[in-house]
Amino acid sequence: MEAKAGKFLESVGNIFTGGDQLPWCDRDIIAGFEREVVEGNNGFSDDIKSECILRLSWALVHSRQSEDVQRGIAMLEASLSSASKPLQVEERLYLLAVGYYRSGDYSKGRQLVERCLEIAPDWSQAMTLKKAIEDRITKDGVIGIGIAATAVGLVVGGISAALARMP
């Protein structure tokens, strides 16, 4: 019983905090990966350049800054067509799903994570992301319903009060 109550309180807390299990990345880490990309362009193989770009993309979509997330999405979309191995495609799709989730485009994020799970059905990170996306969609729906119900209540209350004051 206590475990159920604890899970309930945690889920209620996550509604207000927006809690999820995805890591965040700060500007210092992003700057380090940006330097790595610049250095990787100086005579290194295409595979090494691609790995440097993938690491930077990872950092960008895990950033708290929306402009970083958008930049990461753009980089991943541009690099997706050049991904030749299934694992590369899978990683990029997953990171794109993270980026769209972080940017608030939950339907696009869910669509991409479902494609990941078609490729690798047992991928726990993708399953966790899918649950986070679905929880967020549910939360936003509940909040939307609450806002609509409050608005209707205020209108009905206002009309009732106006009618009650009429002689």
C-alpha positions as CSV (number, residue, x, y, z in Angstrom):
1,M,0.0,0.0,0.0
2,E,2.8,2.4,0.9
3,A,4.6,1.6,-2.4
4,K,1.4,2.5,-4.3
5,A,1.0,5.7,-2.4
6,G,4.7,6.6,-3.1
7,K,4.3,6.0,-6.8
8,F,1.1,8.1,-6.9
9,L,2.8,11.0,-5.1
10,E,5.8,10.7,-7.4
11,S,3.6,10.8,-10.5
12,V,1.7,13.8,-9.1
13,G,5.0,15.5,-8.4
14,N,6.1,14.8,-12.0
15,I,3.1,16.6,-13.3
16,F,4.3,19.8,-11.7
17,T,8.0,19.3,-12.2
18,G,7.8,17.8,-15.7
19,G,10.1,15.0,-14.5
20,D,11.5,12.5,-16.9
21,Q,14.4,10.1,-17.0
22,L,16.3,11.8,-19.8
23,P,19.6,13.4,-19.0
24,W,20.3,17.1,-19.5
25,C,23.4,18.6,-21.0
26,D,25.0,21.9,-20.1
27,R,26.7,24.5,-22.3
28,D,30.3,23.5,-21.3
29,I,29.8,20.0,-22.6
30,I,28.2,21.3,-25.8
31,A,31.2,23.7,-26.3
32,G,33.6,20.7,-25.8
33,F,31.8,18.7,-28.5
34,E,31.7,21.8,-30.8
35,R,35.5,22.0,-30.5
36,E,35.7,18.2,-31.2
37,V,33.8,18.7,-34.4
38,V,36.1,21.5,-35.6
39,E,39.1,19.4,-34.8
40,G,37.5,16.3,-36.5
41,N,37.2,18.3,-39.7
42,N,41.0,18.7,-39.9
43,G,42.1,15.6,-41.9
44,F,40.2,12.9,-40.1
45,S,38.2,10.1,-41.7
46,D,34.5,10.5,-42.5
47,D,33.6,8.0,-39.8
48,I,35.4,10.0,-37.1
49,K,33.7,13.2,-38.4
50,S,30.4,11.5,-38.3
51,E,31.0,10.3,-34.7
52,C,32.0,13.8,-33.6
53,I,28.8,15.2,-35.2
54,L,26.7,12.5,-33.5
55,R,28.1,13.3,-30.1
56,L,27.5,17.0,-30.6
57,S,23.9,16.2,-31.8
58,W,23.4,14.1,-28.6
59,A,24.5,17.0,-26.4
60,L,22.3,19.5,-28.3
61,V,19.1,17.6,-28.1
62,H,19.7,17.0,-24.4
63,S,20.2,20.8,-23.8
64,R,17.8,22.9,-21.7
65,Q,18.1,25.7,-24.4
66,S,15.5,25.4,-27.1
67,E,17.8,26.8,-29.8
68,D,20.3,24.1,-29.0
69,V,17.6,21.4,-29.3
70,Q,16.5,22.9,-32.7
71,R,20.1,22.9,-33.9
72,G,20.5,19.3,-32.8
73,I,17.4,18.3,-34.6
74,A,18.6,20.0,-37.8
75,M,22.0,18.3,-37.6
76,L,20.4,14.9,-37.0
77,E,17.9,15.3,-39.9
78,A,20.8,16.3,-42.2
79,S,22.9,13.3,-41.1
80,L,20.2,10.7,-41.2
81,S,20.4,10.3,-45.0
82,S,24.1,9.5,-44.8
83,A,23.7,6.9,-42.1
84,S,24.6,3.6,-43.8
85,K,24.5,1.1,-40.9
86,P,21.2,0.1,-39.1
87,L,22.7,1.1,-35.8
88,Q,23.5,4.6,-37.0
89,V,20.0,5.0,-38.3
90,E,18.6,3.7,-35.0
91,E,20.7,6.1,-32.9
92,R,19.8,9.1,-35.1
93,L,16.1,8.3,-35.0
94,Y,16.3,7.9,-31.2
95,L,18.1,11.3,-30.8
96,L,15.6,12.9,-33.1
97,A,12.8,11.5,-31.0
98,V,14.5,13.0,-27.9
99,G,14.9,16.4,-29.7
100,Y,11.2,16.5,-30.7
101,Y,10.2,15.5,-27.2
102,R,12.3,18.2,-25.7
103,S,10.9,20.8,-28.2
104,G,7.3,19.8,-27.3
105,D,6.4,18.0,-30.6
106,Y,5.3,14.9,-28.8
107,S,3.5,13.3,-31.8
108,K,6.6,13.5,-34.0
109,G,8.7,12.2,-31.1
110,R,6.4,9.3,-30.5
111,Q,6.4,8.5,-34.3
112,L,10.2,8.4,-34.3
113,V,10.6,6.4,-31.2
114,E,8.1,3.9,-32.5
115,R,10.3,3.5,-35.6
116,C,13.2,2.9,-33.3
117,L,11.2,0.1,-31.5
118,E,10.4,-1.4,-34.9
119,I,14.1,-1.8,-35.5
120,A,15.1,-2.8,-32.0
121,P,11.9,-3.9,-30.0
122,D,13.8,-4.5,-26.8
123,W,15.7,-1.2,-26.6
124,S,15.1,-0.1,-23.0
125,Q,16.0,3.6,-23.7
126,A,13.5,3.8,-26.5
127,M,10.8,2.2,-24.4
128,T,11.6,4.7,-21.6
129,L,11.4,7.6,-24.0
130,K,8.1,6.3,-25.4
131,K,6.6,6.1,-21.9
132,A,7.8,9.6,-21.1
133,I,6.3,11.0,-24.3
134,E,3.0,9.2,-23.7
135,D,2.9,10.4,-20.1
136,R,3.5,14.0,-21.3
137,I,0.7,13.7,-23.9
138,T,-1.6,12.4,-21.1
139,K,-0.5,15.2,-18.7
140,D,-1.1,17.9,-21.4
141,G,-4.5,16.4,-22.1
142,V,-5.5,16.5,-18.5
143,I,-4.2,20.0,-18.0
144,G,-6.1,21.1,-21.2
145,I,-9.3,19.5,-19.9
146,G,-8.8,21.2,-16.5
147,I,-8.3,24.6,-18.2
148,A,-11.4,24.1,-20.4
149,A,-13.5,23.0,-17.4
150,T,-12.4,26.0,-15.4
151,A,-13.2,28.4,-18.3
152,V,-16.7,26.9,-18.7
153,G,-17.2,27.1,-14.9
154,L,-16.3,30.8,-14.9
155,V,-18.6,31.6,-17.8
156,V,-21.5,29.7,-16.2
157,G,-20.8,31.3,-12.8
158,G,-20.7,34.7,-14.4
159,I,-24.0,34.2,-16.2
160,S,-25.6,32.8,-13.1
161,A,-24.4,35.7,-11.0
162,A,-25.7,38.2,-13.7
163,L,-29.1,36.4,-13.8
164,A,-29.3,36.4,-10.0
165,R,-28.9,40.2,-9.9
166,M,-31.6,40.8,-12.3
167,P,-34.9,41.9,-10.7
